[in-house]
């Protein structure tokens, strides 16, 4: 999975953290707690590419 890093206030700065989750069903507020967290990932500066490879994402 690759995405463009957001900033901490939109398009500038660096986000403090990401909470990346996977699920076999669409993720909603109701089922968020039962989703599987993907490994911790350090955010890049805004507008940078953020790749992540994790086997749990292919479940």
HELIX and SHEET records of a PDB file:
HELIX    1   1 UNK A   32  UNK A   34  5                                   3    
HELIX    2   2 UNK A   55  UNK A   58  5                                   4    
SHEET    1   A 2 UNK A   2  UNK A   4  0                                        
SHEET    2   A 2 UNK A  49  UNK A  51 -1                                        
SHEET    1   B 2 UNK A  21  UNK A  22  0                                        
SHEET    2   B 2 UNK A  36  UNK A  37 -1                                        
END                                                                             
